[in-house]
Amino acid sequence: MTKVKDIVAKLNEAFPESIASAGDPVGLQIGSLEAPVHKILVTLDVRPNVVDEAIRRGADLIVSHHPLIFRPVNNLDYSDPQKAMYAKIIANGITVYSIHTNSDKAQDGSSDWQAEELGLLDVTGFAPDEDGIAIGRKGRLPEAMKAIDFAHYVKEKMGVDMISSGLVVVDPGHYTEKLFKYEAAKRLSAWQKEEGWSVECLISAESTDPFQNIF
């Protein structure tokens, strides 16, 4: 029987909790390391629609990029939608494990995946964290281009609807990190074969983009 701790051990090898930024609440969020796992749902964020999806698809472990609980919980008042979501997770026996800045900082982690998605060359680290490990990546574009062309290049490569305008700052938005779902699921599926885990890895089909375009 595959347990949460078996999955977490492999995740911790690739994305060590020890390199997460100070104060970043990565790791086990809800549940038990001893709980059995049959289906893993990989998501960017844990939102009510994602929890409903996990229940519907029979997932008993959610692996997310952004932590479920950023601040201490003082009560479980169900009138608060966030706390009601925690209760639903617990009631359905779902474990939640989050990999955030430790994925951004790890080699072949989130920052590298996004650099690859943009087709950057000669990629190196930048923006070192307090421990000296770079949290960002920088590199050369395949060819020189004007700022406006670069903006459209990012829009196309990252599959977003809108880009910023008027400044030479391109902000493709929060949801570009959706790449985490696919790359983390790919890694988990490879480990499933290597380790012989009796689990199925699912990619969340739900959008957790907090922004809505109105024009």
N, C-alpha and C positions, 0 to 999 in steps of 0.2 A: 504494500500500500504506500502510495506517495503522500508525504505530509508537507505542510507549508514549510517546515524547516529545511526540507530537501531543496525546494525551489529557491528559498531565500539564500541558502548557502551558495548556490551558483550565481544568483544575482549579486551577492556581496563580493564574489570574486571579480566580477566584471565592473561593478559600480560600488566600490567599498563605502559603507556608511561613514567610515572614519574620515573620508575626504570631503564630506558635505560641508557647506559653509556654516559658520558658527550660528547657532540658533535656528537652523533649518530643520524642521521636525520630520526627517525622513525615517524610513523603516516601518515597523509594524504599527499600524494605526488603530485597528480594531481586530480582535480575534485572538487565535492561539497558534503558536508555531507547531503545536502537536496536532492540529486539526488535519483531517484527511483532505486531499485535493483530487477532484475528478475533472473539473473544468476551470480554466483560467480565463478571465476577461481582461484584456489590456486596453487601457483608456488614457486619455490625456488628463481629464478631470473626473472626480467622483461627484456627480450631480444626481438629483432625484431620478431623472430619466435614465441615467446609466445604471442606477441601482435597480430600477424596474426592469431594465434590459437584462441585467445579471440574473435576476429572479426568473424571468421569462425563459432565458436560455440555459438555466440550470448551473450557472457558474457559482462555485463556492470560494473562489479566490479572485479578488480584483487587484491587478497591478496597475498603479497609476503613476503618472509623472508628477503632477502637483499633489502635495499632501492633502489628505482629507481634513485633518485637524491642524490648523495653524496656531490657534490660541487655546489656552486651557478652557475646558467646559465646566461651568459651575453647577449646572443642573441639566436635567433632561425633560424640560418643559416641551411637550409635544405640540404646543401652539406655535413654536418656532419651527419653520420648515426644515432648517438645517439639522436641528436636534431630532425632529421626527424622522429624518433620513437616517441618522445614526441608529435610532431605535429599530427601524426597518431592517437595516444591515444586521444588527444583532439578532433580531427575531428570526431572520432567515438563515442564520448560521454562516454568514459570509465573512471571510477574513479580508482585510484591506492592507496592502503593503505599498508604500510609495517610494519612488526613486526620483529625486529632484536635482539639486545642485551636484550631487555625486554623479549623476548621469551627465550633467553639463561638463563637469571637470574630467571625467574619466577618458582615457584613450579609447577611441572608437565608441564614443558616447554621443549624446545629443548634439553637442556643438560640432563635432566632426561630421555627423550625419547631415546637418544643415549646410556645412561648407561643401560637402560632396553634392548635395542637391543643387547648389548654386554653381557647380562646376569650377570651384576655385582651384588654382594651381599653387604649388609651393606653400601649402598651408602650414602655419605655425600658430602657437598659442599667444594670446594677449590677455590683458586685464587679469593679472595674477591675484588670487585670493590671499587671505591672511597667511595661509600655509605655503604660499609661493606657487601653488598649482594654478595654471591659467584656467579661467572659467569660459573665456571666449576663444574664437579662432579668427585669423585673418589670412588673406591670400590674394593672388592675382586673378583677375578675370581672364577668360580665354582670349579676349581682345579688348583694346581700348574702346570706350564708348562715352557719349555725352551723358550728363546726369539724367536727363529725361529718358534716354534710351535704357540706362541702367535701371531706372524705376520700373519701366515696362518689362525689362528682363527679369527682375525680381518677381513682379506680378505673375509672369508666365511660369517661371520655374517653381514658385511656391504655391501656385494655384489659388491665389487670393483674388477677391473681387475689386478691391480698392487699394490705392497707395496714397501716401501723403503728397501734398502739392505746395509749391512756393518756397521750399527750403531744400538744400542739398542734404536732406536727411530722409532716408527711405525707411518707413516703419510699416512692414507688412502685417503687423498685428499679432496678437496672442495665439491665434489658432494655427499659425504656421508650425507650431510645435506638435501638431497632429502627427508629424513624421515619427514621433516617439512610438505611437501605437504600432506602426508597421515594422519598425526596426526592432523594437523590443520583442514583439511577437515572433519575428523571424529568429531572433536569438533563442527565445524560449522553445520554439519548435525544434531547433537544432539540438538543444540540450535534451529535449524529450527523447529524441532518437538515440543520442549518445548514452544517456543514463538509463534508458528503458523505463521512463516514467509512464505510469498508466493514467495519463492525463490528456485532455484536449485543450488546445490554445485557441481562443477566440479573439477577434478584433472588434472592439465596440463600433457599432454602426451609428451611434448617436453623436450628434454635434453638441459640443459644450462651449461653443464660441459665445462669450458673454456680450459681444457686440452685434447689433443688427443694423444692416444698411437700410436706410429709408428713402434712398433715391438712386 
